[in-house]
Amino acid sequence: MRLLVTKVVSISLLAFSGCSHSKEGSNYTHVSSDDAAMAAAIAKAKATSSEFIQAFHDQKPGTKDFYVKKPYPTPSGEVEHLWIKVLEENNGALNGVVANEAEETREVKIGQKVSLNISEISDWKFIDGKRLVGGYTIRYFYERMSPKEREDFLKEAGFDL
């Protein structure tokens, strides 16, 4: 079984701008479910989710764009991870809106209101000034980019890692 994960460039641009790319634009990639580095990124996101919850409630000046990533099943038996813009949190229950276009899952659509538990996430992120906080799966893809791709990504994303 493989995991379907949105590519890092699309992750950032879709979640922060609300836009979507066509399927022909190849804005997702397959990652093996036994990829140790991706598993570690997801585990770190889960282990540090209380930091996200605290920051979401604090909403300190300069912080913005609070998102979590949730896996959804696909018809092919894989899993597609989508970003959710968090609007509310209460005792680990999150309410938000799907922030990027689904490529394979039929469970949700962009703009759809969803509820989930913090334990269901595969990543979280927010911006503090110009710095990305969290975004462990984004960092996974960033580490695999060439120097030129990294430079282009940071210019387009508008934040620092």
N, C-alpha and C positions, 0 to 999 in steps of 0.2 A: 504494500500500500504506500502511496506517496501523498505528501501534503501539497496542497496548492496554495502558494503564497504570493501575494501581490508584490511585484518588484518594488524595490526601494524608491525609485524615482516616482513612480505612480503613487506609492503609498503616501509620500509626503505631499505631492502636488494635489492629489485628490482630497486628502483629508483637510488640507489647509485652504484649498480654493473652492471645494465643492464641485469641481468639474469632473468629468470622466473622459477616459480615452476609449476608443473603439476596441473591440476584440482584435481587430486586425493590427492594432498598434502594439500587440504583445506586451500588455502591461501586467502580466503575471508570469510566474515561473513555477516549475515543479521542484520541490525539495523532498528528498527521500525521508520517510518517517524515521529512519534510523540514522539520520545526520546528527552526529553528536553535538556539533557546534550550534545547530538550530535548537536542538533539545535543551541545551544549556541556556540559550537566550530566552526561551520560553520559561524555563525553570526560574531564571533570575527575575523575569517580569512577575511571575506568580509570587515569588518569595518577597519581593519588594512592593507589592501592590498597596500595602498600607501607606507607603510614601506618597503614592498617587492620590489616595483617598484624603490624606491630610492636606496635601497641596490644593486639591480641588475645593475642600472646605475653606481653607485659608484665603485662597484667591488673592495672594499678595500682589501689590502693584508690580507690573511688568510680566506677570504670568498670564498665559492665555492658551487657547487651543487644547483643551483637555479631551483626549481620545483613549479608548481602549480597543483592542483587537479581539475579536471573537471568532472561533472556528465554526463553520456551518457545513453540514454534510452536502455532498454533491450526488447527482444521479449515478455517477460512475463509481461511487463508494469511497471517493477521496474526501478531503476536507479542504475548504476554501476559507481563508482568514480575511475578515473584513473589518475595517475601522468603523467605530461607533463614536459619534460626538456625544460626550456625556453632558446631560442636562441636569440630572438630579442623582443624588446618592443618599440612601438611608439604610444604615446597618448592613452594608455590603450589597444591597440591591441597587442596581444602576438602571436609570432610564435615559434613553438617548435616541439618536437618529443615525441610521446607516449612512455613512459618509462617502462610500465609494461604490461604483458599479460592480455588481456581481458578474463574474465571468461564467461560472458553471452552476453554482448553487441556485436552487429555485426557492429556497427557504425565505429569503428577504430580497427587497429591492432598495436601491438608493432612495433616500428620503423617508424611508419607512421608520415609524417609531417602534422601538424595541425595548424590552426589559431583559436584564440578565443579572446573574450573580457575579460578584468580583472573582469568585473561584473559577468561573468559566473562561476567563480571559487568557489570551496567549501573548499579549503585550499591552503596554500602556505608554503614553507620552504626553508631554505638554511642553510649552515654550516658556522659558524664564529669560526675559530680555531677548537676546539673540541665540541663546543656548538651548539645545534639545535636551530635555531631561527624560530618562527612560528610553523608549524606542530601541529596545534591545534587538529586535528582529531587523530594524533599519540598520543598526550597527553591523549585524551579521552580513548583510548584503554590501554595505559600504566597505568592509574589510576585504571583500572579494573583487572590488573594482580596481581598475588600473588607475594610476595617478591622474590621468586626464579625465577619466570618468568621475573620480572623486571631486576633482576641481569643478567640473560642470555640474555635478550633483549639488554641491554646496552653494554654488551661485544660484541655481534654480530653486533650491529649497528655502533659501533665505535664513538659515540658522547655522550655528556652529555645533560641532559634536564635542 
